[in-house]
Structures are given as structure tokens and as C-alpha cells.
């Protein structure tokens, strides 16, 4: 029971960060950003400065990884397909002779 109490506040900070991230594109549910920030701000004054810093780090990290996860999809291309077309401006004439197949 004591361990559960100790993990409740950090878990709430992580959950608030994830909820706040869904207010940003591509999801764009703006009200969730306010809800996540409100939950985080509601619990923060009760913590010591060290605990508050740790919870702020957990909130920000959870927000960052959730809000920016869609950016990594731009790099998930197959090399024989679209990936080669993306290299054409970089390599110029050397990449023009490569057949593009999907």
C-alpha cells in the first residue's frame, strides 16, 4: 500500500503529460491540453521542490514523447521505394539512374 501511494503522484504526472499531448496536432483535441495542465498544476504545490522537479520532468518527458511520436513516421520509408526518391536532391545525378519501385 505504501508503494502504491509513492507511485501514484509520478504516475499522475506521466498521465497528465500524455493527456496534454493529445491537444496538439495531429490529434488536435485542444481541451485535453488544458485538462492535462490543470491536473498537473493541481497536484504540484503539494510536493517538495525536489519532488516537484521530478514530476515536472516526468510530465514534460511524457508530453514530448507522445506529442512528437508522429514525427518519426516520416522516416519509416523503404529504401527501394520512396526512400531513394528522397535522396535524389542530395545526390543529384548519381541518384537519377536508380529505378524507383514501391
Secondary structure by P-SEA (a helix, b strand, c coil): caaaaaaaaaaaaaaaaaaaaaccccccaaaaaaaaaaaaaaacccccaaaaaaaaaaaaaaaaaaaacccccccccccccccccccccccccccccccccc
